[in-house]
Every structure is written in structure tokens, then in C-alpha cells.
Amino acid sequence: MALRANVDFSSFQLRPLLKFFGEAERRVLIADETGLGKTIEAGMILTEILAAKGPDACIVILCPKSVRWKWIWELKTKFGVRAFPSSFKDFKEYSTPVGVHVITHSASREQDSLNIPEGSIDLLIIDEIHNFIGRQGNQKRRGRALDLSLASNGVIGLSATPLQLEANDLRLILELIAPGEHTESLWNTQSRIQIAVNE
């Protein structure tokens, strides 16, 4: 399905698709530079999920308000997918609405958590995921994103700048994509090994 899109693909844009359905176990960070097609790469994965799951799929795209309509337009014109501006008001403790929901980062800003059942979201895409690292006043935003990740069968994080201020930023982003797989102690051990290899 992904290869039928109205897009001229570059070979590197197929890597996230193959990794997502292969060794990454449906949880990937796409950290290409600006302009290299992160939206296209995520759109290819999204279309494959829709093709497999059918009309009962629940897909959430969490993005900045400034690009919400860009997501809706690109999914329609490039992939033939109908997406809708949405919010979390229709997401209940025991049910989630079907469809492709494009929700802004600021949705439910007063809540520090979302009560959504595990496995009820087929795919979560977090655009500009570095905005969810959780410094200072953004802990509520991070809490909501973590709850969405735990409720999702697959997660894609998109960012051209995953390292904002310090190396631990990347660990915090990866923890959102794959909760529990990047503990601080494991990260510190891996970092020490990588530093030794680099030296």
C-alpha cells in the first residue's frame, strides 16, 4: 500500500518502514534533517497499518498546531487517507474512536494523564517529539504523551533535533517511544561503552 502513494520515493525513505515492521518491534524514532521527508516516511507506515487493520483502526497524530492542516492535506493528497482534526474528548476509558485523528500538542493541557486502555490505539505518531522531553513546565505534556505511548501498539517519534540541551534528552525521547526499554542505569552503561569506543 505504501508504495502506491502519490510520492517520488528516495530509497532511504523505505528504511523506517522496514525497521518499524522488523527489528524495531513497531517503535521507531525518525530523526532525519528538516526537508528529508519524515512526514512521508511516517505516512508510509500509517498506510500499511490502515491496510492491515482496515476501517476499525485508531491512529493518533500528535503535532504542533501550526502543522495540523499540513498533516491532513498531505495524508489526503499523497496517500489518499482521510484524517480529521480531533481532540481527546472522544477517547474514553473503555473505548477509542476509529479513524485518523490529528491532535495538537496543546490538547488537554490541564491534564497530566490520559486514561486510555492499553492496545486501543493502533499507531501513535508524535511530530516534534523533542517538545515532550519534560523540562520545567512541560511535565503534564510528557505525562499525556507517555500514557498515549502505553496505549499504542506502535509509536513513531519525529524530530530533526532530538538532542536539545544534553545527551540525556535522547534517552527521554526514546523512553516515550518505547517505555521501560531505556532505563537510566542501562542508558548510563551504554553511554560509557560508547564513549570508550569513540575514544
Buried (B, 14 or more C-beta within 10 A) or exposed (E): BBEEBEBEBEEEBBEBBEBBBEEBEBBBBBBBEEEBBBBBBBBBBBBBBBEEBEEEBBBBBBBBEEBBEBBBEBBEEBBEBEBEEBEBEEBEEEEBBBBBBBBBBEBBEEBEEBEBBEEBBBBBBBBBBBBBBBEEEBEBBBBBBBBBBBBBBBBBBBBBEBBBEEEBBBBBBBBBBBBEEBEEEEBEEEBEEEEEEEE
